[in-house]
Amino acid sequence: LLDYSAAVSGSLGGSASGSIAALTAPATHALPVNTSTAGNKSGGVLLTSTSEAVANSPLALSCNGTVIRAANASFESADDVQSYTVTASAEPDSGLLPLSVPVYNRGYDSAQALLDIDNVTTPDAPFVLEGGLTTGIGAQPATLDFSFDTAGMSSGSFSTLVGITVSDEDIPGESNTLLTLTLTVNIGGSVVGDMNCDGATDVFDIDAFVLALTDQVGYEMAYPECARDRADVNTDGLVDVFDIDAFVDLISGH
């Protein structure tokens, strides 16, 4: 009968002991690793036995590994954004309207887990998810491509809520997160905040928005097919500095 005990050091925790009869299966013990901080980890196990005439006692084992941070899923690279709205516009019967949404593993470096997109809920028709899901997202974002079929659609606003389940790469202790995405398409009419009239309200509208606030004539000359009242984002009937905060919230998806 082999009586044994194991003492640990370094980043390993716990302890182990037991007895094993001759010609039986080996004993297995799980010793936890301290994962409270990211970085390289090392530890040791010193296995000793008090049984008579045991060879190789004590026996020293060493182990090394790396603890990495969880992936950080976000719709933006500069901020943690787990809820986002994409707004676009189109005319009826104008074909498929593409809607592309980036998903970042924000702050990624070699000490952070890669990001997997595991599942996307089915959007309401006529919204459709195009293409597959991306895994192993690191420094470069993945793109989720949706489309909206304008065929036979009447004027109005159409929205769908999409849940996106993401997780760390397949490693012990991986965690998952749920992102929420709202897709809105306005059919016919003007889109609030779409100051350059490209069908979407986004960062490319900033310069035109500033021009609409500061120089009405200049805006109307630069964008003759756009209505300046699209800048009335807070819907108080005026285009002025009080629309700025609402415009920032709109283009940031908040």
WOFEN-V253877 format. One record per backbone hydrogen bond with DSSP energy under -1.0 kcal/mol. NH is the residue of the N-H (numbers start at 1). CO is the residue of the C=O. E is the energy in kcal/mol with one decimal. If there is no record, write none. Layout:
# WOFEN-V253877
((NH,CO,E) (NH,CO,E))
This chain:
# WOFEN-V253877
((2,20,-3.1) (4,18,-2.6) (5,48,-2.2) (6,16,-3.4) (7,46,-2.1) (9,44,-1.7) (11,42,-2.6) (12,9,-1.4) (13,32,-2.5) (16,6,-1.4) (18,4,-2.1) (20,2,-2.2) (24,21,-1.2) (34,11,-2.6) (39,67,-2.9) (41,65,-3.6) (43,63,-2.2) (44,9,-1.2) (45,61,-2.7) (46,7,-3.0) (47,59,-3.2) (48,5,-2.7) (54,51,-1.1) (59,47,-3.1) (61,45,-2.8) (63,43,-2.3) (65,41,-2.5) (67,39,-2.8) (69,111,-3.3) (74,104,-1.9) (75,81,-2.5) (84,180,-2.0) (86,182,-2.8) (88,184,-2.1) (89,199,-2.2) (90,186,-2.2) (93,150,-2.2) (97,148,-2.8) (99,146,-2.8) (101,144,-2.6) (103,142,-2.7) (104,74,-3.5) (106,72,-2.3) (108,105,-1.4) (112,109,-2.0) (113,69,-2.7) (115,137,-2.0) (116,167,-3.2) (117,134,-2.7) (118,165,-2.2) (119,165,-1.6) (121,163,-2.5) (127,124,-2.1) (128,147,-2.2) (130,145,-3.5) (137,115,-3.2) (142,103,-2.4) (144,101,-3.1) (146,99,-3.3) (147,128,-2.1) (148,97,-1.6) (149,126,-1.4) (150,95,-1.7) (153,150,-2.0) (156,187,-2.1) (158,185,-2.8) (160,183,-1.8) (162,181,-3.3) (164,179,-2.9) (165,119,-2.5) (166,177,-2.8) (167,116,-2.3) (168,175,-2.1) (169,114,-1.5) (171,169,-1.8) (174,171,-1.6) (177,166,-2.7) (179,164,-3.1) (180,82,-2.5) (181,162,-2.7) (182,84,-2.8) (183,160,-2.4) (184,86,-2.8) (185,158,-3.0) (186,88,-2.7) (187,156,-3.5) (188,90,-2.5) (193,230,-2.1) (194,191,-1.9) (195,193,-2.0) (201,87,-1.4) (205,202,-2.2) (206,203,-1.4) (209,205,-2.5) (210,206,-2.6) (211,207,-2.2) (212,208,-2.3) (213,209,-1.8) (214,210,-2.0) (215,211,-2.8) (219,215,-2.6) (220,216,-2.5) (221,217,-1.9) (222,218,-2.2) (223,219,-2.8) (226,223,-1.8) (230,227,-1.7) (231,228,-2.3) (232,229,-1.5) (233,231,-2.3) (235,232,-1.1) (243,240,-2.1) (244,241,-1.5) (247,243,-2.2) (248,244,-2.5) (249,245,-2.3) (250,246,-2.1) (251,247,-2.4) (252,248,-1.5) (254,249,-2.2))
